Amino acid sequence: MAPKPKAPSYVLGVGMTKFIKPRGKVDYTELGFEAGVKAMLDAQINYDDVEQGVACYCYGDSTCGQRVFYQFGMTQIPIYNVNNNCSTGSTGLAMARQFVSSGAADCVLVVGFEKMMPGSLQSFFNDRENPTGTTVKMMAETRGITKAPGAAQMFGNAGREYMEKHGAEARDFAEIARVNHEHSTRNPYSQFQDVYTLDQILDAPMIHAPLTKLQCCPTSDGAAAAVVVSQAFLDARPHLKSQAVLIAGQCMATDAPSLFSRSAIDLMGFEMTQHAVRVAAAEAGIDVARDVQVVELHDCFSANELIVLDALGLAKPGKAHELVRAGDITYGGRYIVNPSGGLISKGHPLGATGHRPVRRARLAPARLGQQPRRQGHARRAAAQPRPRRCRRCNRLQESRRRRGPRRRRQGRWQGQRPRLQPSRRGEGVHQGGSQEGQEQNGEQRLGAAGHAGQG
């Protein structure tokens, strides 16, 4: 079925905190506040401009979203709380686009945040049916259950099947991890920024073959946010058009009947990923293999990245490992995959993870099909300002680059920092400069394919 035409929606601003180890040092309220303020500063809007809010998180009580959004102001807008496991962030973005495309809102702020617990993901309600019970049952019947974390078993089993069917080797999965760890050194927001050799990754503690510890993503605390707006919103503010990124294609999908095929690859969502990318690419009017240059995908484990490369159509069926061996997933190759470092090194705060590709697209090449300025990615990411609190009014301020000589007075550097001024209906954000300044090249386009499955 051909996708129905939608009114255009744009990502106008993005914001993100550094992803950190889950040690309880920063509360979710602070994380969400920082990311949301950064996104509004980047979009050059006030909180009064936001008509609906979407909060994305998994670890927290009901209505944590209201607790975060009330810090921006209390303007009586509807606030929706989203919990959809690893696809929580992308689900929130899909909702925001639906609100905008349908005409229900012209400006939506989406904030994903997470304050997690150390260790692997766990179920907290053991007195009722586990929502992933069907998946666990299929795993037990086909490959058996080990003492390894459940997610590592599911994706590791899929990697084993890919090796059995298509000839991939353990070194191929390790190479993916090596590349992602190397990419993380360009990203100041990554939880880990360490470089490893292929042998170091292969020799790391085995979690569930072929996956070693350095091929598994960590749990994380962190937040990310995005501002999604309509064409009418931009028409009323023509000075913002140059920084807006068009959402050219998007699709959310869940499991197909192939979930019961007894295939470990199908169990991890291969078919629904294929479906999502077909729909998103058709809406965007692109050929993925031909037109895409930069890819941010869900690499909770290296096995998942390899199989998703296949599902996306970036390699011939069953040949994703050949793409890896040819060096076509990093700078200088055919594609740049996970230039952020991916979940493996950047971290995986569930509610914020789905915003990561959108932020990368906001900072990435102006259009699909144009040669990207690849060496500029890290510089623009590093240039994102970190807001700081004013010692007098306790409001957040945007840190800005200072030009010319700086004067030192009373032990502090003095410089101009636009304050967050009270909005008309509550405390909001002053219309300051964009995070990325004017480093935009015409209209930008973003294609996103997401899936929400049992994993």
C-alpha positions, 0 to 999 in steps of 0.5 A, a space after each residue: 500500500 502506497 503511503 498517504 501524502 502528509 503535510 510537511 513536518 520539520 525538525 527545527 532544533 535539537 538538544 542532548 546531554 552527555 550520556 553517562 554511566 547510570 550511577 544516580 549522579 544526575 536526576 532525570 529532571 535535570 537531564 530532561 531540562 538540559 536537553 529541552 532547553 538546548 533544543 529550544 535554544 537551537 530552534 530559536 523559540 520560546 516555550 510559549 511557542 510549544 503547543 504539545 509536549 511528548 515525554 519519552 522514558 521507560 525507567 520512571 513512574 507515571 507522569 514523569 513527563 509533566 515533572 520535566 515539562 513543568 520546569 520549562 513553564 506551566 502553559 496548560 499544554 497537553 503532555 503525553 508520556 511514552 514508554 515503548 522499550 528501545 523504540 521509545 524515543 522514535 515513537 515520541 518523534 513519530 507522534 510529534 510528526 503525526 500531531 504536526 502533519 494532521 494539523 493538531 499542532 504547529 510546534 511540538 517539543 519531544 524530550 527523551 530522558 532516562 535515569 537507569 540502573 546499572 547492569 542488564 535490562 530487567 523486568 520489574 513486575 514479576 507477578 504478571 505476564 512478561 511482555 517479551 514472554 513470547 520471544 523468550 519462549 521461542 528462544 527456549 524452544 529453538 536455541 535454549 536459554 543460558 545464563 547470559 542477559 536475555 537481550 544478548 542471547 536474542 541478538 547473539 542467536 541471530 548473529 549465530 544464525 547469520 553465520 550459519 546461513 551466510 558465512 559471516 565470521 566472529 571477526 565481522 561482528 568484532 569489526 563493527 564494534 571496532 569501527 563504532 568505538 573509533 567513531 565515538 572519539 569524534 563525539 563529545 557526548 559519547 559515554 565511552 570514547 575508547 579505541 580498541 584493536 580487533 584483537 582486543 575486542 575479540 579477547 574481551 570477556 564473552 557474553 554470548 557467542 559471538 558477542 564479547 563485552 565490547 560488542 554490547 551497549 551499556 545502560 546509560 543516563 542521559 536525555 535528548 530532545 527535538 522540536 518538530 514544526 509545521 510549514 505554517 510555523 516556518 512561513 510565519 518565521 522565514 528566518 528559521 527556514 534555512 535550519 529546518 530539516 524536512 522529515 522526508 520519510 518515516 515509519 513505525 512497525 511492529 512484528 510480523 507473523 514471521 516472529 513464529 518462524 523459529 528463526 532467530 533473525 526473524 525473532 529480532 525483527 528482521 522483517 519489520 525492519 524491512 517493512 519500515 524502511 520500504 515505507 519510509 523510503 517510498 515516502 521520501 522518494 529515495 533508493 536507500 542503497 543508492 542515495 543514502 550516505 550517512 546511516 544511524 541505526 540501532 546497534 545495541 549489539 554488533 550482531 544487530 547492526 550487521 543484520 540491520 545493514 542487510 534488512 535496510 538493503 545497504 548490502 545484497 541479501 546475506 552479504 552484509 558481512 562483505 560490506 563490513 570487510 570492505 570497509 564500507 561502513 566508515 569514513 572513506 567507504 560507501 556509507 558512514 554507519 553510526 558516526 556518533 559511535 552508536 549505542 555500543 560506545 555512545 550509550 543507550 538511555 532507552 527514552 533518549 536513544 531514538 532521538 540520536 539519529 535525528 540529532 545526527 541528521 540535523 547536524 549532517 549533510 544538507 541533502 541525501 545525494 549530496 557529498 557530505 562535509 564528513 570532517 565537519 561532523 565532530 566539529 559541529 557536534 562539539 560546538 553545541 552549547 551547554 547551558 549553565 545556571 545563573 548564580 543570581 536568578 538560578 535560570 539556565 543560560 546558553 554558553 556562547 563563544 566569545 570573540 576578542 580579548 576576555 576580561 577576568 573579574 572577580 575570579 570569573 570570565 565575563 562575557 555575553 550570555 543570553 538569559 532565559 527570560 520569563 515567557 508570556 505564560 510561564 518561564 520559557 526560553 529567550 530567543 537566542 542564537 541557534 546551537 549550530 549558528 548559520 552552518 546550514 546549506 539550504 533545505 535539509 531532508 531527513 529520512 527515518 525508519 523506526 520499529 517498535 517490537 518486543 525487543 
